[in-house]
């Protein structure tokens, strides 16, 4: 398989269009057409990870964090970033990063935290804006059912737990086939009227090319009339963080001890305990202080995240317990998630879980 074939599989889990605008995701180093000898999955790509990939005959590194975040002006031995990139290039290695594309995936970073902590029925905490689009097209009545079916199969018409969603209206379409046209219905040089169905469907933005291909392939007309709009509706299946419930309520300290144990946290910094049971829990892997208000508004009893600054703890407003368990700790199981996913998709392929320690933070 080529690098692109492997990364295309990863993008079915976390489409790159779901990444945040500030991020740097996708193929950062290497050749998309190169044949893959093996895949090494890691949280961070560092020099020792590149060495591990070489030792394990892997020429594709799939990394959660991007090794290149800002622009590179030189490739010297001065920084860990340039040393790592230069070594990868010298050894014909490709590096692919997923980062916030996987953060925003309903099966990504935060879903894995929920799984580890036993948080059931998780829902997206902050649905992402600008990811829902609406297609409107017009088709002869007789062909409307077949076209709808094709568009549904391409992924259109999903709203939450509902599929095959569309709105349809009847009307009369008119057109005049001019010289060079090859009309399916009507005659050259004469205005034609056709009883048509207006079909309206929504879809996630990363499916746009697939939806358009299906539309143009299955529509009977030579020239397909359609429009696509980005709408303000938030997508409940794409976004930052998750919130769900524990099967059984727990005391605050008991739950924090469970979090510490299951997430292998060396310590937990938290806001004032409120003396009530914990059942509804919000999580956000990585730097998630920006979501304290959203977790509070969702009615969560506790919010698990990382990188909270001193004054941000006040945002708990004595309504929620905010807990910082460490950046690495919230994201550490991400590489296990990716290994499991790739192994299921490519059962006969060499997929390796990196054994390198990449957490830069140490504790006394």
C-alpha positions in Angstrom: 0.0 0.0 0.0 1.1 3.6 -0.5 1.2 6.3 2.1 -1.9 7.9 0.7 -3.8 4.7 0.8 -3.0 4.3 4.5 -3.8 7.9 5.3 -7.0 7.8 3.3 -8.1 5.0 5.8 -7.2 7.3 8.7 -9.2 10.1 7.2 -12.4 8.0 7.3 -11.9 8.1 11.1 -10.8 11.8 11.3 -11.2 13.8 8.0 -8.6 16.6 7.9 -11.4 19.1 7.1 -12.5 18.6 10.8 -9.2 20.0 12.1 -9.0 23.5 13.6 -7.8 26.4 11.3 -4.7 27.0 13.4 -3.6 23.4 13.2 -1.1 21.7 10.9 -2.4 18.2 10.0 -1.9 15.7 7.2 1.3 14.5 5.5 4.0 16.8 6.9 7.1 14.9 5.7 7.5 12.4 2.9 6.0 11.1 -0.4 2.3 10.2 -0.6 3.0 7.8 -3.4 5.7 5.8 -1.5 5.1 2.2 -0.8 4.6 1.5 3.0 6.8 -1.1 4.6 5.3 -0.6 8.1 3.5 1.9 10.2 4.6 3.2 13.6 2.0 5.0 15.7 3.0 7.6 18.3 1.7 10.5 20.3 4.7 12.7 19.4 7.3 12.4 16.7 10.8 12.9 18.2 14.3 11.7 17.2 14.0 8.6 19.3 10.7 7.8 17.6 12.3 8.1 14.1 15.1 5.8 15.3 12.4 3.3 16.5 10.7 3.5 13.1 14.0 2.7 11.4 14.7 -0.2 13.7 11.3 -1.7 13.1 11.4 -1.2 9.3 8.5 1.3 9.4 8.7 4.1 6.8 5.4 5.8 7.9 5.0 7.4 11.3 1.4 8.2 12.2 1.6 10.9 14.9 -1.1 12.6 16.9 0.9 15.9 17.5 2.4 17.6 14.5 6.2 17.8 14.6 6.0 20.9 12.3 3.5 23.4 13.7 4.9 26.8 12.7 7.0 27.5 9.6 10.5 26.1 9.2 13.1 28.4 7.8 16.0 26.0 8.0 16.8 22.3 8.5 19.8 22.3 10.8 20.7 20.4 14.0 19.8 23.4 16.3 16.3 22.3 17.5 14.5 19.0 18.3 12.0 19.8 15.5 14.6 20.4 12.7 16.7 17.4 13.9 13.7 15.1 13.8 12.5 16.3 10.4 16.0 16.1 8.9 16.5 12.6 10.2 13.1 11.5 8.8 14.0 13.0 5.3 17.5 11.4 5.3 15.9 8.0 6.0 13.0 8.3 3.5 10.3 8.3 6.3 6.9 9.9 6.0 5.2 11.6 8.9 1.5 12.1 9.1 -0.3 14.1 11.8 -3.9 14.0 12.9 -4.1 16.3 16.0 -7.3 18.4 16.1 -8.9 16.4 13.3 -8.9 13.4 15.7 -9.9 15.7 18.6 -13.0 16.7 16.8 -13.9 13.1 15.8 -16.8 11.4 17.6 -14.6 8.3 17.7 -11.4 10.1 18.6 -9.4 11.3 21.6 -12.4 12.1 23.9 -14.3 9.0 23.0 -11.3 7.0 24.2 -11.1 8.9 27.5 -14.8 8.2 28.0 -14.1 4.5 27.3 -11.2 4.3 29.8 -13.1 6.1 32.5 -16.4 4.2 32.0 -18.4 7.3 30.9 -21.5 6.1 29.1 -23.6 7.6 26.3 -21.0 10.3 25.5 -22.1 13.3 23.3 -20.0 16.1 21.8 -19.5 18.9 24.3 -18.9 21.7 21.8 -20.3 20.9 18.3 -18.1 22.4 15.6 -19.5 25.3 13.5 -19.4 25.5 9.7 -19.3 21.7 9.1 -22.8 21.3 7.9 -23.8 21.9 4.3 -27.1 21.8 2.5 -27.6 20.5 -1.1 -30.6 21.6 -3.2 -31.1 20.0 -6.6 -34.0 19.5 -9.0 -34.9 16.2 -10.8 -37.7 14.8 -12.9 -40.4 13.2 -10.7 -39.8 9.7 -12.1 -36.1 9.8 -11.2 -36.3 11.5 -7.8 -36.5 8.3 -5.7 -33.4 6.8 -7.4 -31.4 10.0 -7.0 -32.3 10.4 -3.3 -31.2 6.8 -2.7 -27.8 7.4 -4.3 -27.3 10.6 -2.3 -28.2 8.8 0.9 -25.7 6.1 0.1 -23.0 8.7 -0.4 -23.6 10.0 3.2 -26.2 12.8 2.8 -29.3 13.1 4.9 -27.9 12.3 8.4 -29.2 14.3 11.3 -28.1 12.9 14.7 -29.5 9.4 15.1 -31.6 9.7 11.9 -30.7 8.8 8.4 -32.4 9.2 5.0 -33.5 12.8 5.9 -34.7 15.0 3.1 -37.2 17.6 2.2 -39.0 17.4 -1.2 -41.2 19.9 -3.0 -43.0 19.7 -6.4 -42.6 22.3 -9.1 -42.2 22.9 -12.8 -38.7 23.3 -14.2 -38.1 25.1 -17.5 -35.2 25.1 -19.9 -34.4 25.7 -23.6 -31.8 23.3 -25.1 -29.5 25.4 -27.4 -27.1 24.4 -30.1 -24.6 21.8 -28.8 -27.0 20.5 -26.1 -28.0 16.9 -25.9 -31.1 17.0 -23.7 -32.4 13.8 -22.1 -35.9 15.4 -22.1 -37.1 18.1 -24.5 -36.1 19.2 -28.1 -33.4 21.5 -29.3 -34.6 25.1 -29.8 -37.9 24.6 -27.9 -38.6 25.6 -24.3 -39.3 22.5 -22.3 -41.4 22.2 -19.1 -40.8 19.3 -16.7 -42.6 18.3 -13.5 -39.7 18.2 -11.1 -39.0 17.4 -7.5 -36.8 19.8 -5.5 -34.6 17.7 -3.1 -33.0 19.3 -0.1 -30.5 17.3 2.1 -27.8 18.2 4.6 -24.4 16.6 4.9 -21.0 16.9 6.7 -18.6 19.1 4.8 -15.9 16.5 4.3 -18.4 14.5 2.2 -18.8 17.2 -0.4 -16.8 15.7 -3.2 -18.4 12.3 -2.7 -21.9 13.9 -2.6 -21.2 15.9 -5.8 -19.8 12.8 -7.6 -22.9 10.8 -6.7 -25.2 13.7 -7.8 -23.6 14.1 -11.2 -23.3 10.4 -11.8 -26.9 9.5 -10.9 -28.8 12.6 -12.1 -30.5 12.1 -15.5 -29.9 15.6 -16.9 -26.9 16.5 -19.0 -26.5 19.8 -17.0 -27.3 19.3 -13.3 -28.8 22.3 -11.5 -27.8 22.4 -7.8 -26.6 24.7 -5.1 -24.6 24.0 -1.9 -24.7 26.3 1.1 -22.8 26.2 4.4 -25.4 26.5 7.2 -25.1 27.7 10.8 -26.4 24.4 12.2 -23.9 22.7 14.5 -23.0 19.1 13.7 -23.7 17.0 16.8 -21.2 14.4 15.6 -18.1 16.7 15.2 -16.6 18.9 17.8 -14.4 19.3 20.9 -14.9 17.4 24.1 -17.5 15.0 25.3 -20.0 14.7 28.1 -21.6 11.5 29.4 -22.7 9.7 32.6 -21.3 7.2 35.0 -23.4 4.1 35.5 -23.3 4.7 39.3 -22.8 8.0 41.0 -19.5 8.3 42.9 -18.1 10.6 45.6 -15.8 13.3 44.2 -12.6 12.0 45.8 -13.5 8.4 44.9 -13.9 9.4 41.2 -10.7 11.5 41.2 -8.8 8.4 42.6 -10.4 6.3 39.8 -9.3 8.9 37.2 -5.8 9.0 38.7 -5.4 5.2 38.5 -6.9 4.6 35.1 -5.2 7.6 33.4 -1.9 6.9 35.1 -1.7 10.4 36.4 1.2 11.3 38.7 -1.0 14.0 40.3 -4.3 15.9 39.8 -4.8 19.6 40.3 -8.5 20.5 40.8 -10.8 23.2 41.9 -12.7 23.2 45.2 -14.6 20.0 45.9 -18.4 20.7 46.3 -19.3 17.7 48.5 -21.8 16.2 46.0 -21.8 13.0 44.0 -20.3 12.8 40.5 -22.4 11.3 37.7 -22.3 13.6 34.7 -18.7 14.0 33.5 -17.2 16.2 30.7 -13.8 15.5 29.2 -11.5 17.2 26.8 -8.1 15.8 25.9 -5.2 18.3 25.9 -5.5 22.0 26.6 -9.2 22.3 27.4 -9.6 25.2 29.8 -11.6 27.1 27.1 -14.4 24.5 27.6 -14.9 25.0 31.3 -18.0 27.2 30.6 -19.4 24.6 28.2 -18.9 21.8 30.7 -20.6 23.9 33.4 -23.5 24.7 31.0 -23.9 21.0 30.1 -24.6 20.3 33.8 -21.5 18.2 34.3 -20.5 17.5 37.9 -16.8 17.3 36.9 -14.6 18.3 34.0 -11.5 16.3 33.2 -8.9 18.1 31.0 -5.3 19.6 31.1 -3.2 22.8 31.1 -5.5 24.9 33.3 -4.0 28.2 34.4 -4.4 29.6 37.9 -7.2 32.1 37.3 -9.1 29.6 35.1 -10.0 27.5 38.1 -12.3 30.3 39.3 -14.4 29.7 36.2 -15.8 26.6 38.0 -18.0 29.1 39.8 -18.6 26.6 42.6 -20.9 24.7 40.2 -18.5 22.1 38.8 -15.2 20.4 39.8 -12.5 21.1 37.3 -9.6 18.7 37.2 -6.3 19.0 35.4 -4.7 15.5 35.1 -1.9 16.5 32.6 -1.7 17.0 28.9 0.1 13.7 28.1 -2.1 11.8 30.4 -5.4 12.9 28.7 -4.0 11.9 25.2 -1.8 8.9 26.0 -4.3 6.3 24.8 -4.8 8.0 21.5 -2.0 5.9 19.9 -3.7 2.7 21.2 -7.0 3.9 19.5 -5.1 4.4 16.2 -3.3 1.1 16.3 -6.6 -0.7 17.0 -8.3 1.1 14.2 -5.6 0.5 11.6 -5.2 -3.2 12.7 -8.9 -3.8 12.0 -8.8 -2.0 8.7 -5.4 -3.6 7.7 -5.3 -6.9 9.5 -2.3 -8.3 7.4 -0.2 -5.1 7.6 2.6 -4.3 10.0 1.2 -1.8 12.5 3.4 -1.0 15.5 2.6 0.9 18.8 5.6 3.1 19.6 7.4 2.1 22.8 9.2 5.5 23.2 8.5 7.7 26.1 7.6 11.1 24.7 6.1 12.9 27.8 8.3 15.9 28.4 7.0 16.4 31.9 8.5 14.6 34.9 7.4 14.6 38.6 9.3 14.3 41.8 
